Amino acid sequence: MKFTRITVDPEVCSGKPCIRGQRFPVSRLLGLLSAGETKESILKAYPYLEPEDIDEALQRYPRS
């Protein structure tokens, strides 16, 4: 499976997986979801994120 919205670049966030090359680590997104934030509240708080970003992060790093 190829992921196009999760990028890894040593020059961005020390090479941590990020959303579309932005300085928004996937771990931060997953942390928000684990803390009980909803997809809608995250999209409202971070308008540069897109619903597909969250979907792909959850596909790649499913919550246990």
mmJSON file of the N, C-alpha and C atoms, coordinates in Angstrom:
{"data_MODEL":{"atom_site":{
"group_PDB":["ATOM","ATOM","ATOM","ATOM","ATOM","ATOM","ATOM","ATOM","ATOM","ATOM","ATOM","ATOM","ATOM","ATOM","ATOM","ATOM","ATOM","ATOM","ATOM","ATOM","ATOM","ATOM","ATOM","ATOM","ATOM","ATOM","ATOM","ATOM","ATOM","ATOM","ATOM","ATOM","ATOM","ATOM","ATOM","ATOM","ATOM","ATOM","ATOM","ATOM","ATOM","ATOM","ATOM","ATOM","ATOM","ATOM","ATOM","ATOM","ATOM","ATOM","ATOM","ATOM","ATOM","ATOM","ATOM","ATOM","ATOM","ATOM","ATOM","ATOM","ATOM","ATOM","ATOM","ATOM","ATOM","ATOM","ATOM","ATOM","ATOM","ATOM","ATOM","ATOM","ATOM","ATOM","ATOM","ATOM","ATOM","ATOM","ATOM","ATOM","ATOM","ATOM","ATOM","ATOM","ATOM","ATOM","ATOM","ATOM","ATOM","ATOM","ATOM","ATOM","ATOM","ATOM","ATOM","ATOM","ATOM","ATOM","ATOM","ATOM","ATOM","ATOM","ATOM","ATOM","ATOM","ATOM","ATOM","ATOM","ATOM","ATOM","ATOM","ATOM","ATOM","ATOM","ATOM","ATOM","ATOM","ATOM","ATOM","ATOM","ATOM","ATOM","ATOM","ATOM","ATOM","ATOM","ATOM","ATOM","ATOM","ATOM","ATOM","ATOM","ATOM","ATOM","ATOM","ATOM","ATOM","ATOM","ATOM","ATOM","ATOM","ATOM","ATOM","ATOM","ATOM","ATOM","ATOM","ATOM","ATOM","ATOM","ATOM","ATOM","ATOM","ATOM","ATOM","ATOM","ATOM","ATOM","ATOM","ATOM","ATOM","ATOM","ATOM","ATOM","ATOM","ATOM","ATOM","ATOM","ATOM","ATOM","ATOM","ATOM","ATOM","ATOM","ATOM","ATOM","ATOM","ATOM","ATOM","ATOM","ATOM","ATOM","ATOM","ATOM","ATOM","ATOM","ATOM","ATOM","ATOM","ATOM","ATOM","ATOM"],
"id":[1,2,3,4,5,6,7,8,9,10,11,12,13,14,15,16,17,18,19,20,21,22,23,24,25,26,27,28,29,30,31,32,33,34,35,36,37,38,39,40,41,42,43,44,45,46,47,48,49,50,51,52,53,54,55,56,57,58,59,60,61,62,63,64,65,66,67,68,69,70,71,72,73,74,75,76,77,78,79,80,81,82,83,84,85,86,87,88,89,90,91,92,93,94,95,96,97,98,99,100,101,102,103,104,105,106,107,108,109,110,111,112,113,114,115,116,117,118,119,120,121,122,123,124,125,126,127,128,129,130,131,132,133,134,135,136,137,138,139,140,141,142,143,144,145,146,147,148,149,150,151,152,153,154,155,156,157,158,159,160,161,162,163,164,165,166,167,168,169,170,171,172,173,174,175,176,177,178,179,180,181,182,183,184,185,186,187,188,189,190,191,192],
"type_symbol":["N","C","C","N","C","C","N","C","C","N","C","C","N","C","C","N","C","C","N","C","C","N","C","C","N","C","C","N","C","C","N","C","C","N","C","C","N","C","C","N","C","C","N","C","C","N","C","C","N","C","C","N","C","C","N","C","C","N","C","C","N","C","C","N","C","C","N","C","C","N","C","C","N","C","C","N","C","C","N","C","C","N","C","C","N","C","C","N","C","C","N","C","C","N","C","C","N","C","C","N","C","C","N","C","C","N","C","C","N","C","C","N","C","C","N","C","C","N","C","C","N","C","C","N","C","C","N","C","C","N","C","C","N","C","C","N","C","C","N","C","C","N","C","C","N","C","C","N","C","C","N","C","C","N","C","C","N","C","C","N","C","C","N","C","C","N","C","C","N","C","C","N","C","C","N","C","C","N","C","C","N","C","C","N","C","C","N","C","C","N","C","C"],
"label_atom_id":["N","CA","C","N","CA","C","N","CA","C","N","CA","C","N","CA","C","N","CA","C","N","CA","C","N","CA","C","N","CA","C","N","CA","C","N","CA","C","N","CA","C","N","CA","C","N","CA","C","N","CA","C","N","CA","C","N","CA","C","N","CA","C","N","CA","C","N","CA","C","N","CA","C","N","CA","C","N","CA","C","N","CA","C","N","CA","C","N","CA","C","N","CA","C","N","CA","C","N","CA","C","N","CA","C","N","CA","C","N","CA","C","N","CA","C","N","CA","C","N","CA","C","N","CA","C","N","CA","C","N","CA","C","N","CA","C","N","CA","C","N","CA","C","N","CA","C","N","CA","C","N","CA","C","N","CA","C","N","CA","C","N","CA","C","N","CA","C","N","CA","C","N","CA","C","N","CA","C","N","CA","C","N","CA","C","N","CA","C","N","CA","C","N","CA","C","N","CA","C","N","CA","C","N","CA","C","N","CA","C","N","CA","C","N","CA","C","N","CA","C","N","CA","C"],
"label_alt_id":[null,null,null,null,null,null,null,null,null,null,null,null,null,null,null,null,null,null,null,null,null,null,null,null,null,null,null,null,null,null,null,null,null,null,null,null,null,null,null,null,null,null,null,null,null,null,null,null,null,null,null,null,null,null,null,null,null,null,null,null,null,null,null,null,null,null,null,null,null,null,null,null,null,null,null,null,null,null,null,null,null,null,null,null,null,null,null,null,null,null,null,null,null,null,null,null,null,null,null,null,null,null,null,null,null,null,null,null,null,null,null,null,null,null,null,null,null,null,null,null,null,null,null,null,null,null,null,null,null,null,null,null,null,null,null,null,null,null,null,null,null,null,null,null,null,null,null,null,null,null,null,null,null,null,null,null,null,null,null,null,null,null,null,null,null,null,null,null,null,null,null,null,null,null,null,null,null,null,null,null,null,null,null,null,null,null,null,null,null,null,null,null],
"label_comp_id":["MET","MET","MET","LYS","LYS","LYS","PHE","PHE","PHE","THR","THR","THR","ARG","ARG","ARG","ILE","ILE","ILE","THR","THR","THR","VAL","VAL","VAL","ASP","ASP","ASP","PRO","PRO","PRO","GLU","GLU","GLU","VAL","VAL","VAL","CYS","CYS","CYS","SER","SER","SER","GLY","GLY","GLY","LYS","LYS","LYS","PRO","PRO","PRO","CYS","CYS","CYS","ILE","ILE","ILE","ARG","ARG","ARG","GLY","GLY","GLY","GLN","GLN","GLN","ARG","ARG","ARG","PHE","PHE","PHE","PRO","PRO","PRO","VAL","VAL","VAL","SER","SER","SER","ARG","ARG","ARG","LEU","LEU","LEU","LEU","LEU","LEU","GLY","GLY","GLY","LEU","LEU","LEU","LEU","LEU","LEU","SER","SER","SER","ALA","ALA","ALA","GLY","GLY","GLY","GLU","GLU","GLU","THR","THR","THR","LYS","LYS","LYS","GLU","GLU","GLU","SER","SER","SER","ILE","ILE","ILE","LEU","LEU","LEU","LYS","LYS","LYS","ALA","ALA","ALA","TYR","TYR","TYR","PRO","PRO","PRO","TYR","TYR","TYR","LEU","LEU","LEU","GLU","GLU","GLU","PRO","PRO","PRO","GLU","GLU","GLU","ASP","ASP","ASP","ILE","ILE","ILE","ASP","ASP","ASP","GLU","GLU","GLU","ALA","ALA","ALA","LEU","LEU","LEU","GLN","GLN","GLN","ARG","ARG","ARG","TYR","TYR","TYR","PRO","PRO","PRO","ARG","ARG","ARG","SER","SER","SER"],
"label_asym_id":["A","A","A","A","A","A","A","A","A","A","A","A","A","A","A","A","A","A","A","A","A","A","A","A","A","A","A","A","A","A","A","A","A","A","A","A","A","A","A","A","A","A","A","A","A","A","A","A","A","A","A","A","A","A","A","A","A","A","A","A","A","A","A","A","A","A","A","A","A","A","A","A","A","A","A","A","A","A","A","A","A","A","A","A","A","A","A","A","A","A","A","A","A","A","A","A","A","A","A","A","A","A","A","A","A","A","A","A","A","A","A","A","A","A","A","A","A","A","A","A","A","A","A","A","A","A","A","A","A","A","A","A","A","A","A","A","A","A","A","A","A","A","A","A","A","A","A","A","A","A","A","A","A","A","A","A","A","A","A","A","A","A","A","A","A","A","A","A","A","A","A","A","A","A","A","A","A","A","A","A","A","A","A","A","A","A","A","A","A","A","A","A"],
"label_entity_id":["1","1","1","1","1","1","1","1","1","1","1","1","1","1","1","1","1","1","1","1","1","1","1","1","1","1","1","1","1","1","1","1","1","1","1","1","1","1","1","1","1","1","1","1","1","1","1","1","1","1","1","1","1","1","1","1","1","1","1","1","1","1","1","1","1","1","1","1","1","1","1","1","1","1","1","1","1","1","1","1","1","1","1","1","1","1","1","1","1","1","1","1","1","1","1","1","1","1","1","1","1","1","1","1","1","1","1","1","1","1","1","1","1","1","1","1","1","1","1","1","1","1","1","1","1","1","1","1","1","1","1","1","1","1","1","1","1","1","1","1","1","1","1","1","1","1","1","1","1","1","1","1","1","1","1","1","1","1","1","1","1","1","1","1","1","1","1","1","1","1","1","1","1","1","1","1","1","1","1","1","1","1","1","1","1","1","1","1","1","1","1","1"],
"label_seq_id":[1,1,1,2,2,2,3,3,3,4,4,4,5,5,5,6,6,6,7,7,7,8,8,8,9,9,9,10,10,10,11,11,11,12,12,12,13,13,13,14,14,14,15,15,15,16,16,16,17,17,17,18,18,18,19,19,19,20,20,20,21,21,21,22,22,22,23,23,23,24,24,24,25,25,25,26,26,26,27,27,27,28,28,28,29,29,29,30,30,30,31,31,31,32,32,32,33,33,33,34,34,34,35,35,35,36,36,36,37,37,37,38,38,38,39,39,39,40,40,40,41,41,41,42,42,42,43,43,43,44,44,44,45,45,45,46,46,46,47,47,47,48,48,48,49,49,49,50,50,50,51,51,51,52,52,52,53,53,53,54,54,54,55,55,55,56,56,56,57,57,57,58,58,58,59,59,59,60,60,60,61,61,61,62,62,62,63,63,63,64,64,64],
"pdbx_PDB_ins_code":[null,null,null,null,null,null,null,null,null,null,null,null,null,null,null,null,null,null,null,null,null,null,null,null,null,null,null,null,null,null,null,null,null,null,null,null,null,null,null,null,null,null,null,null,null,null,null,null,null,null,null,null,null,null,null,null,null,null,null,null,null,null,null,null,null,null,null,null,null,null,null,null,null,null,null,null,null,null,null,null,null,null,null,null,null,null,null,null,null,null,null,null,null,null,null,null,null,null,null,null,null,null,null,null,null,null,null,null,null,null,null,null,null,null,null,null,null,null,null,null,null,null,null,null,null,null,null,null,null,null,null,null,null,null,null,null,null,null,null,null,null,null,null,null,null,null,null,null,null,null,null,null,null,null,null,null,null,null,null,null,null,null,null,null,null,null,null,null,null,null,null,null,null,null,null,null,null,null,null,null,null,null,null,null,null,null,null,null,null,null,null,null],
"Cartn_x":[0.848,0.0,0.894,0.608,1.388,0.658,1.407,0.84,1.386,0.496,0.917,0.799,0.089,-0.123,0.809,1.451,2.421,3.804,4.606,5.939,6.993,8.166,9.31,10.457,10.926,12.011,12.945,14.216,15.139,15.23,14.839,14.895,13.636,12.621,11.357,11.09,10.995,10.702,11.637,12.898,13.934,13.628,12.914,12.632,11.446,10.683,9.475,8.415,7.577,6.485,5.587,5.33,4.522,3.41,2.465,1.367,1.808,1.854,2.149,3.338,4.412,5.618,5.529,4.404,4.246,4.889,5.076,5.648,4.537,3.781,2.707,2.907,3.596,3.89,2.633,2.696,1.596,1.371,2.442,2.301,1.435,1.534,0.698,-0.778,-1.036,-2.405,-2.975,-2.199,-2.664,-2.85,-1.994,-2.139,-3.433,-3.785,-5.046,-6.236,-6.19,-7.28,-7.349,-6.205,-6.163,-6.676,-6.502,-6.969,-8.47,-9.115,-10.562,-11.038,-10.109,-10.528,-11.188,-12.165,-12.833,-12.157,-12.421,-11.888,-12.338,-13.585,-14.138,-13.462,-13.22,-12.597,-11.147,-10.458,-9.078,-9.053,-9.946,-9.99,-10.333,-11.156,-11.508,-10.323,-9.595,-8.464,-7.246,-7.13,-5.986,-6.518,-6.938,-7.6,-6.729,-5.432,-4.558,-4.544,-5.13,-5.277,-6.54,-6.54,-7.684,-8.169,-9.448,-9.978,-9.154,-8.662,-7.873,-6.549,-6.031,-4.805,-5.042,-6.144,-6.476,-6.759,-7.506,-7.83,-6.562,-5.621,-4.4,-3.541,-3.483,-2.722,-3.308,-4.615,-5.257,-5.074,-5.0,-4.731,-3.322,-2.388,-0.977,-0.627,-1.23,-0.937,-2.256,-2.879,-4.175,-4.059,-5.099,-5.131,-5.438,-4.826,-5.08,-6.207],
"Cartn_y":[-1.175,0.0,1.238,2.163,3.392,4.53,5.226,6.351,7.637,8.522,9.762,10.973,10.85,11.98,11.959,10.841,10.734,10.752,11.716,11.868,11.79,11.357,11.322,12.039,13.092,13.904,14.255,13.888,14.187,15.68,16.537,17.984,18.54,17.702,18.156,17.329,17.998,17.35,16.179,16.363,15.344,13.995,14.001,12.761,11.976,12.544,11.869,11.89,10.864,10.882,12.102,12.849,14.066,14.016,14.909,15.038,15.94,15.375,16.072,17.028,16.613,17.432,18.641,18.809,19.933,19.578,20.541,20.297,19.906,18.914,18.379,16.862,16.382,14.955,14.094,12.938,11.979,11.642,11.566,11.247,12.282,13.531,14.574,14.343,14.023,13.752,12.555,11.485,10.296,10.57,11.416,11.803,12.555,13.438,14.172,13.216,12.273,11.298,10.417,10.007,9.173,9.923,11.23,12.061,12.341,11.833,11.991,13.048,13.73,14.718,13.994,14.642,14.059,14.545,13.829,14.228,15.656,15.944,17.268,18.364,18.106,19.136,19.379,18.325,18.482,19.298,19.007,19.749,21.22,21.478,22.869,23.606,22.917,23.534,23.695,22.8,22.815,22.839,24.002,24.082,23.67,23.572,23.132,21.611,20.898,19.45,19.15,17.993,17.556,16.209,15.895,14.627,13.417,13.459,12.34,12.167,13.257,13.163,12.279,12.513,11.733,10.293,10.095,8.733,7.941,8.549,7.832,7.547,8.494,8.266,7.088,6.997,5.887,4.558,4.595,3.374,2.886,3.811,3.456,3.104,3.814,3.616,3.4,2.231,2.01,2.03,2.544,2.579,1.19,0.83,-0.491,-0.43],
"Cartn_z":[0.0,0.0,0.0,-0.873,-0.965,-0.252,0.578,1.304,0.703,0.322,-0.329,0.585,1.672,2.568,3.768,4.01,5.088,4.455,4.865,4.292,5.39,4.987,5.898,5.196,5.827,5.279,6.437,6.348,7.438,7.774,6.848,7.055,7.728,7.9,8.495,9.75,10.883,12.17,12.458,12.148,12.421,11.791,10.683,9.971,10.481,11.408,11.893,10.791,10.727,9.745,9.977,8.91,8.982,7.944,8.114,7.168,6.024,4.825,3.57,3.647,4.301,4.348,5.25,5.916,6.831,8.162,8.982,10.313,11.285,10.884,11.713,11.777,12.828,12.926,13.054,12.464,12.577,14.045,14.827,16.254,16.981,16.578,17.19,16.85,15.598,15.164,15.926,16.019,16.726,18.215,18.77,20.172,20.42,19.511,19.638,19.597,18.668,18.563,19.81,20.324,21.529,22.747,22.751,23.86,23.786,22.728,22.624,21.654,20.979,19.98,18.808,18.235,17.073,15.795,14.737,13.436,13.106,13.381,13.07,13.884,15.18,16.018,15.598,15.171,14.698,13.414,12.494,11.228,11.455,12.441,12.746,13.377,14.262,14.951,14.036,13.066,12.148,10.714,10.218,8.917,7.727,7.916,6.828,6.686,7.648,7.509,6.705,6.079,5.279,5.818,5.638,6.149,5.695,4.468,3.942,4.69,5.257,6.056,7.28,7.943,9.135,8.759,7.685,7.243,6.947,6.251,5.893,7.123,8.043,9.275,10.057,10.092,10.804,10.073,8.767,8.004,8.255,8.26,8.412,9.854,10.807,12.224,12.968,12.792,13.447,14.966,15.589,17.058,17.566,18.684,19.263,20.268],
"occupancy":[1.0,1.0,1.0,1.0,1.0,1.0,1.0,1.0,1.0,1.0,1.0,1.0,1.0,1.0,1.0,1.0,1.0,1.0,1.0,1.0,1.0,1.0,1.0,1.0,1.0,1.0,1.0,1.0,1.0,1.0,1.0,1.0,1.0,1.0,1.0,1.0,1.0,1.0,1.0,1.0,1.0,1.0,1.0,1.0,1.0,1.0,1.0,1.0,1.0,1.0,1.0,1.0,1.0,1.0,1.0,1.0,1.0,1.0,1.0,1.0,1.0,1.0,1.0,1.0,1.0,1.0,1.0,1.0,1.0,1.0,1.0,1.0,1.0,1.0,1.0,1.0,1.0,1.0,1.0,1.0,1.0,1.0,1.0,1.0,1.0,1.0,1.0,1.0,1.0,1.0,1.0,1.0,1.0,1.0,1.0,1.0,1.0,1.0,1.0,1.0,1.0,1.0,1.0,1.0,1.0,1.0,1.0,1.0,1.0,1.0,1.0,1.0,1.0,1.0,1.0,1.0,1.0,1.0,1.0,1.0,1.0,1.0,1.0,1.0,1.0,1.0,1.0,1.0,1.0,1.0,1.0,1.0,1.0,1.0,1.0,1.0,1.0,1.0,1.0,1.0,1.0,1.0,1.0,1.0,1.0,1.0,1.0,1.0,1.0,1.0,1.0,1.0,1.0,1.0,1.0,1.0,1.0,1.0,1.0,1.0,1.0,1.0,1.0,1.0,1.0,1.0,1.0,1.0,1.0,1.0,1.0,1.0,1.0,1.0,1.0,1.0,1.0,1.0,1.0,1.0,1.0,1.0,1.0,1.0,1.0,1.0,1.0,1.0,1.0,1.0,1.0,1.0],
"B_iso_or_equiv":[0.0,0.0,0.0,0.0,0.0,0.0,0.0,0.0,0.0,0.0,0.0,0.0,0.0,0.0,0.0,0.0,0.0,0.0,0.0,0.0,0.0,0.0,0.0,0.0,0.0,0.0,0.0,0.0,0.0,0.0,0.0,0.0,0.0,0.0,0.0,0.0,0.0,0.0,0.0,0.0,0.0,0.0,0.0,0.0,0.0,0.0,0.0,0.0,0.0,0.0,0.0,0.0,0.0,0.0,0.0,0.0,0.0,0.0,0.0,0.0,0.0,0.0,0.0,0.0,0.0,0.0,0.0,0.0,0.0,0.0,0.0,0.0,0.0,0.0,0.0,0.0,0.0,0.0,0.0,0.0,0.0,0.0,0.0,0.0,0.0,0.0,0.0,0.0,0.0,0.0,0.0,0.0,0.0,0.0,0.0,0.0,0.0,0.0,0.0,0.0,0.0,0.0,0.0,0.0,0.0,0.0,0.0,0.0,0.0,0.0,0.0,0.0,0.0,0.0,0.0,0.0,0.0,0.0,0.0,0.0,0.0,0.0,0.0,0.0,0.0,0.0,0.0,0.0,0.0,0.0,0.0,0.0,0.0,0.0,0.0,0.0,0.0,0.0,0.0,0.0,0.0,0.0,0.0,0.0,0.0,0.0,0.0,0.0,0.0,0.0,0.0,0.0,0.0,0.0,0.0,0.0,0.0,0.0,0.0,0.0,0.0,0.0,0.0,0.0,0.0,0.0,0.0,0.0,0.0,0.0,0.0,0.0,0.0,0.0,0.0,0.0,0.0,0.0,0.0,0.0,0.0,0.0,0.0,0.0,0.0,0.0,0.0,0.0,0.0,0.0,0.0,0.0],
"pdbx_formal_charge":[null,null,null,null,null,null,null,null,null,null,null,null,null,null,null,null,null,null,null,null,null,null,null,null,null,null,null,null,null,null,null,null,null,null,null,null,null,null,null,null,null,null,null,null,null,null,null,null,null,null,null,null,null,null,null,null,null,null,null,null,null,null,null,null,null,null,null,null,null,null,null,null,null,null,null,null,null,null,null,null,null,null,null,null,null,null,null,null,null,null,null,null,null,null,null,null,null,null,null,null,null,null,null,null,null,null,null,null,null,null,null,null,null,null,null,null,null,null,null,null,null,null,null,null,null,null,null,null,null,null,null,null,null,null,null,null,null,null,null,null,null,null,null,null,null,null,null,null,null,null,null,null,null,null,null,null,null,null,null,null,null,null,null,null,null,null,null,null,null,null,null,null,null,null,null,null,null,null,null,null,null,null,null,null,null,null,null,null,null,null,null,null],
"auth_seq_id":[1,1,1,2,2,2,3,3,3,4,4,4,5,5,5,6,6,6,7,7,7,8,8,8,9,9,9,10,10,10,11,11,11,12,12,12,13,13,13,14,14,14,15,15,15,16,16,16,17,17,17,18,18,18,19,19,19,20,20,20,21,21,21,22,22,22,23,23,23,24,24,24,25,25,25,26,26,26,27,27,27,28,28,28,29,29,29,30,30,30,31,31,31,32,32,32,33,33,33,34,34,34,35,35,35,36,36,36,37,37,37,38,38,38,39,39,39,40,40,40,41,41,41,42,42,42,43,43,43,44,44,44,45,45,45,46,46,46,47,47,47,48,48,48,49,49,49,50,50,50,51,51,51,52,52,52,53,53,53,54,54,54,55,55,55,56,56,56,57,57,57,58,58,58,59,59,59,60,60,60,61,61,61,62,62,62,63,63,63,64,64,64],
"auth_comp_id":["MET","MET","MET","LYS","LYS","LYS","PHE","PHE","PHE","THR","THR","THR","ARG","ARG","ARG","ILE","ILE","ILE","THR","THR","THR","VAL","VAL","VAL","ASP","ASP","ASP","PRO","PRO","PRO","GLU","GLU","GLU","VAL","VAL","VAL","CYS","CYS","CYS","SER","SER","SER","GLY","GLY","GLY","LYS","LYS","LYS","PRO","PRO","PRO","CYS","CYS","CYS","ILE","ILE","ILE","ARG","ARG","ARG","GLY","GLY","GLY","GLN","GLN","GLN","ARG","ARG","ARG","PHE","PHE","PHE","PRO","PRO","PRO","VAL","VAL","VAL","SER","SER","SER","ARG","ARG","ARG","LEU","LEU","LEU","LEU","LEU","LEU","GLY","GLY","GLY","LEU","LEU","LEU","LEU","LEU","LEU","SER","SER","SER","ALA","ALA","ALA","GLY","GLY","GLY","GLU","GLU","GLU","THR","THR","THR","LYS","LYS","LYS","GLU","GLU","GLU","SER","SER","SER","ILE","ILE","ILE","LEU","LEU","LEU","LYS","LYS","LYS","ALA","ALA","ALA","TYR","TYR","TYR","PRO","PRO","PRO","TYR","TYR","TYR","LEU","LEU","LEU","GLU","GLU","GLU","PRO","PRO","PRO","GLU","GLU","GLU","ASP","ASP","ASP","ILE","ILE","ILE","ASP","ASP","ASP","GLU","GLU","GLU","ALA","ALA","ALA","LEU","LEU","LEU","GLN","GLN","GLN","ARG","ARG","ARG","TYR","TYR","TYR","PRO","PRO","PRO","ARG","ARG","ARG","SER","SER","SER"],
"auth_asym_id":["A","A","A","A","A","A","A","A","A","A","A","A","A","A","A","A","A","A","A","A","A","A","A","A","A","A","A","A","A","A","A","A","A","A","A","A","A","A","A","A","A","A","A","A","A","A","A","A","A","A","A","A","A","A","A","A","A","A","A","A","A","A","A","A","A","A","A","A","A","A","A","A","A","A","A","A","A","A","A","A","A","A","A","A","A","A","A","A","A","A","A","A","A","A","A","A","A","A","A","A","A","A","A","A","A","A","A","A","A","A","A","A","A","A","A","A","A","A","A","A","A","A","A","A","A","A","A","A","A","A","A","A","A","A","A","A","A","A","A","A","A","A","A","A","A","A","A","A","A","A","A","A","A","A","A","A","A","A","A","A","A","A","A","A","A","A","A","A","A","A","A","A","A","A","A","A","A","A","A","A","A","A","A","A","A","A","A","A","A","A","A","A"],
"auth_atom_id":["N","CA","C","N","CA","C","N","CA","C","N","CA","C","N","CA","C","N","CA","C","N","CA","C","N","CA","C","N","CA","C","N","CA","C","N","CA","C","N","CA","C","N","CA","C","N","CA","C","N","CA","C","N","CA","C","N","CA","C","N","CA","C","N","CA","C","N","CA","C","N","CA","C","N","CA","C","N","CA","C","N","CA","C","N","CA","C","N","CA","C","N","CA","C","N","CA","C","N","CA","C","N","CA","C","N","CA","C","N","CA","C","N","CA","C","N","CA","C","N","CA","C","N","CA","C","N","CA","C","N","CA","C","N","CA","C","N","CA","C","N","CA","C","N","CA","C","N","CA","C","N","CA","C","N","CA","C","N","CA","C","N","CA","C","N","CA","C","N","CA","C","N","CA","C","N","CA","C","N","CA","C","N","CA","C","N","CA","C","N","CA","C","N","CA","C","N","CA","C","N","CA","C","N","CA","C","N","CA","C","N","CA","C","N","CA","C","N","CA","C","N","CA","C"],
"pdbx_PDB_model_num":[1,1,1,1,1,1,1,1,1,1,1,1,1,1,1,1,1,1,1,1,1,1,1,1,1,1,1,1,1,1,1,1,1,1,1,1,1,1,1,1,1,1,1,1,1,1,1,1,1,1,1,1,1,1,1,1,1,1,1,1,1,1,1,1,1,1,1,1,1,1,1,1,1,1,1,1,1,1,1,1,1,1,1,1,1,1,1,1,1,1,1,1,1,1,1,1,1,1,1,1,1,1,1,1,1,1,1,1,1,1,1,1,1,1,1,1,1,1,1,1,1,1,1,1,1,1,1,1,1,1,1,1,1,1,1,1,1,1,1,1,1,1,1,1,1,1,1,1,1,1,1,1,1,1,1,1,1,1,1,1,1,1,1,1,1,1,1,1,1,1,1,1,1,1,1,1,1,1,1,1,1,1,1,1,1,1,1,1,1,1,1,1]
}}}
